[in-house]
Amino acid sequence: MKKAIILQSIILTSLIVAPPAYAQSADVSKIQTFIQSIIQIGTTLAALVATGFFIWGGYGYITSSGNPENLDRSKKTIMYSAVGLAIVLGAFVFSNIVTQLATGAFGGGQ
């Protein structure tokens, strides 16, 4: 019992005498710039990959020699790369709109 009282008094004293801990100030504009940079790099890489698949599909389309299977596969490659590129560009535009709305609503900026 005596040990518990001593332990409680030590803990209580350490809580009373403990120096305050101050939070680090957050710079939201740095985080916003970092996220925007990642999105721009991802969009650029996706556009490069889509361009590669457009070239691959176009080359397959040209060299298919009328073979229906190769022709269909090349058309699908071109179509899927166009759909993927449209999705990535749509996500890029959407993220820019959200960023502008958030900057206007919460302040901050660059």
C-alpha positions in Angstrom: 0.0 0.0 0.0 2.8 2.4 0.9 4.5 1.6 -2.4 1.4 2.4 -4.4 1.0 5.8 -2.6 4.7 6.7 -3.3 4.3 5.6 -7.0 1.1 7.6 -7.4 2.7 10.7 -5.9 5.7 10.4 -8.2 3.5 10.1 -11.2 1.3 13.0 -10.1 4.4 15.1 -9.5 5.9 14.3 -12.9 2.6 15.3 -14.6 2.4 18.6 -12.7 6.0 19.5 -13.2 6.3 18.2 -16.8 7.1 20.9 -19.4 4.4 21.6 -22.0 4.8 20.0 -25.4 4.1 22.3 -28.3 2.9 21.1 -31.6 4.9 21.7 -34.7 3.4 24.2 -37.0 2.1 22.6 -40.2 2.7 24.2 -43.5 -0.2 23.1 -45.6 1.1 24.7 -48.8 4.1 22.4 -48.7 1.9 19.4 -48.4 -0.4 20.7 -51.2 2.6 21.3 -53.5 4.0 17.8 -52.8 0.7 16.1 -53.5 0.2 18.2 -56.7 3.7 17.2 -57.8 3.0 13.5 -57.3 -0.2 13.8 -59.3 1.5 15.6 -62.1 4.3 13.1 -62.3 1.7 10.2 -62.3 -0.3 11.9 -65.0 2.9 12.4 -67.1 3.9 8.8 -66.7 0.4 7.5 -67.6 0.4 9.7 -70.7 3.8 8.2 -71.7 2.5 4.7 -71.2 -0.7 5.4 -73.1 1.4 6.9 -76.0 3.4 3.7 -76.0 0.3 1.6 -76.2 -1.1 3.8 -79.0 2.1 3.2 -80.9 2.0 -0.6 -80.1 -1.6 -0.8 -81.2 -1.1 1.2 -84.3 1.9 -0.9 -85.3 -0.1 -4.0 -84.7 -3.0 -2.6 -86.8 -0.7 -1.8 -89.7 1.1 -5.1 -89.6 -2.0 -7.3 -89.1 -2.1 -8.0 -92.9 -5.9 -8.4 -92.7 -5.7 -11.1 -90.0 -9.0 -10.6 -88.0 -7.5 -11.7 -84.7 -4.5 -9.4 -84.9 -6.7 -6.5 -86.2 -9.2 -6.9 -83.3 -6.4 -7.2 -80.7 -4.8 -4.0 -82.0 -8.2 -2.1 -82.0 -8.7 -3.2 -78.4 -5.2 -2.0 -77.5 -5.9 1.4 -79.0 -9.3 1.6 -77.4 -8.2 0.6 -73.9 -5.2 3.0 -74.0 -7.6 5.8 -75.0 -10.0 4.9 -72.1 -7.1 4.7 -69.6 -5.7 8.0 -70.8 -9.2 9.6 -70.5 -9.6 8.3 -67.0 -6.1 9.6 -65.9 -6.8 13.0 -67.5 -10.2 13.2 -65.8 -8.6 12.4 -62.5 -6.0 15.1 -63.0 -8.6 17.7 -63.9 -10.8 16.6 -60.9 -7.8 16.9 -58.5 -7.1 20.4 -59.8 -10.7 21.4 -59.3 -10.7 20.0 -55.7 -7.4 21.7 -55.0 -8.8 25.1 -56.2 -12.0 24.7 -54.2 -10.1 23.7 -51.0 -7.7 26.6 -51.4 -10.5 29.0 -51.8 -12.5 27.5 -48.9 -9.6 27.0 -46.4 -7.2 29.7 -47.5 -3.6 29.0 -48.0 -2.1 28.7 -51.4 1.2 29.1 -53.0 
